[in-house]
Amino acid sequence: MDQGPSIAERYLYLTHDPETVVPLLSIAFALLVLVILYVAYAARGFAAYAGDLRQRLAAAQFDTRVEEIAPPPPLMRDFALRNGGRPGGPGLIEVRQTAELATAPGKSFFPLRARQTTGTRRAGFVWTASGTMPPGIPVSGLDAYVEGAGDFEIRIGGAVRVARAHDREAAIGELARYLAELPFYPDAILNAGGLAWRQLDERRVEVVAESNFGPVRVVFIFDAAGDIVAIEADRPRDLGGRSVPTPWRGTFSQYRAFGSHRLPAHGEVGWLLPEGLFIYWKGDIVSYEPADDPRGSIRSQRLP
């Protein structure tokens, strides 16, 4: 009994018949073009969103009133003045970084290039980064605290969103990051409004800022020379879809000059877990550029 051509014979026929192959190739090419256009459109939208956040961050720096600025205790004030901070200093700082990130304990670090815009009058920053995760996946990231709201997002190729946080925990966590990074921004130590200071002892200073969901605290630890070498805080950590307050630690090292400022060029942060300290981020400052006119430093909307 004749059962007709086999599946293999049909495949050979379809892939060798010009009248079949040409339409299939045309459809495949059209789909590829649509995917490329979507990725480009989504990536441009992601970059534009980061640019809008930078514009809003700059505008917020003009809202601080003199009476909102609390003088830091002598240990912190001396640190800021000795390292280039000044009352009435630049409203925004632009930083470029090279960094390494690990997504979980035991995972390998992968490299990132990052740009961060930080306000010195009102708590806020916008950090954008790009890199390649094993096994060669291009990723883009956004971390921000603007107008009291936290924002965190990771995308593949700048287009496909794989993680997003824009909630209570994000606001608390991103404000904690801003406070912890004050050693990089001595002008913010002297000029930022809404910060409450307390010297705990001869080597420790606490700063507290109010988020929309309650106070956020960070403790700075100084060495004998008066440089900040570490921070301690609690910060929300995502654990299987739920937020868990977790001890958060950071270190600062390799102080050197960047123009008129002296800063720790290297920093590391990690979670203090029951099994030990998990360092998940290591970064180095590549460039540090004060912006006398905040509106003049945020024209580029490109991710690094």
C-alpha positions, -999 to 999 in steps of 0.1 A, spaced: 0 0 0 13 35 -10 15 56 22 28 87 5 61 106 12 77 102 46 82 131 69 119 133 59 109 135 22 84 162 29 110 182 48 135 179 19 108 189 -6 98 220 15 134 231 21 144 227 -16 113 241 -33 120 278 -42 82 285 -40 82 273 -4 116 285 8 114 321 -3 81 329 16 95 312 47 127 332 45 107 364 40 86 357 71 117 348 92 134 380 81 103 401 89 101 386 123 138 393 129 134 429 119 104 433 143 124 419 171 153 442 164 130 472 162 113 462 195 146 458 213 158 492 200 125 509 210 124 494 244 161 502 251 156 538 240 125 541 263 146 527 292 173 552 286 148 580 283 132 570 316 166 572 333 171 607 317 138 618 331 148 607 366 180 627 363 160 658 353 137 654 383 167 647 406 183 680 395 150 700 400 147 686 435 181 700 445 166 735 444 139 727 471 162 726 501 159 754 527 188 765 549 169 756 580 166 720 568 204 716 569 216 702 602 254 707 609 271 673 612 291 665 644 328 676 644 342 642 633 320 641 602 323 679 595 361 676 596 360 647 573 339 666 548 360 698 549 393 680 547 382 660 516 370 689 495 334 695 507 323 731 511 291 749 521 273 759 489 293 734 469 280 718 436 244 707 435 251 675 416 280 652 412 286 630 382 305 598 388 317 570 364 325 536 378 338 502 369 323 475 391 317 438 397 285 423 407 275 389 421 238 379 421 240 353 448 265 336 472 288 313 453 280 330 419 309 345 399 313 383 397 306 399 363 318 433 352 298 465 349 303 501 336 282 526 355 272 562 356 258 578 388 243 613 393 239 622 429 223 652 446 240 672 474 211 693 485 183 667 487 187 630 491 187 614 457 207 596 430 203 579 397 226 550 388 226 533 354 249 504 344 255 479 317 275 447 315 275 411 304 264 382 326 276 347 321 272 331 296 273 363 276 239 379 283 239 417 279 222 434 309 213 470 318 204 482 353 188 511 370 190 520 407 175 553 419 161 574 447 142 604 434 116 626 452 112 600 480 107 570 457 130 541 452 134 525 418 153 493 408 152 476 375 172 450 355 167 444 318 183 421 292 196 440 263 180 471 278 147 458 265 134 427 284 125 435 320 136 406 344 134 424 377 116 456 390 110 471 425 92 504 431 76 499 465 81 505 502 112 483 504 127 500 474 123 534 489 139 524 522 167 505 505 176 532 481 176 559 508 200 536 528 222 534 498 223 572 494 232 577 531 259 549 530 275 566 500 280 600 517 318 594 520 319 598 482 301 631 484 315 654 511 295 683 496 263 664 505 275 660 541 276 697 545 247 708 523 220 681 522 187 688 540 167 664 560 197 646 577 199 642 614 234 635 629 247 619 661 282 611 671 281 578 689 317 578 701 352 588 689 351 565 659 314 563 650 288 587 636 251 579 629 230 597 602 192 593 600 169 604 573 131 601 570 117 581 541 80 580 533 79 548 553 99 557 584 135 565 594 165 550 578 198 548 597 234 543 587 265 543 610 299 554 597 331 540 612 363 560 611 399 550 614 425 567 635 434 592 607 398 604 605 388 586 573 356 567 569 365 530 564 331 512 569 294 515 573 268 495 591 230 494 585 200 472 581 184 472 546 155 453 531 167 422 512 145 402 488 143 366 499 121 344 477 97 372 469 95 385 505 114 414 521 136 406 551 155 433 570 191 422 568 224 435 583 242 454 554 279 462 555 302 483 534 339 493 533 358 522 518 395 522 508 422 536 485 416 573 492 430 596 465 424 630 449 398 636 422 403 673 413 397 693 445 381 663 463 398 635 481 376 603 480 377 566 486 383 553 451 372 517 460 341 505 478 325 471 486 291 462 500 275 430 511 249 412 533 258 398 567 242 364 565 241 336 590 267 318 570 290 349 568 295 381 549 283 379 512 301 407 493 279 412 462 293 445 448 328 459 443 334 492 426 360 518 416 356 554 408 369 563 373 359 599 371 343 624 395 328 657 381 311 683 402 284 702 384 280 739 395 248 741 375 228 709 381 207 714 350 239 715 328 251 680 339 222 658 329 218 664 291 229 629 281 202 602 284 223 574 272 231 544 294 268 539 300 
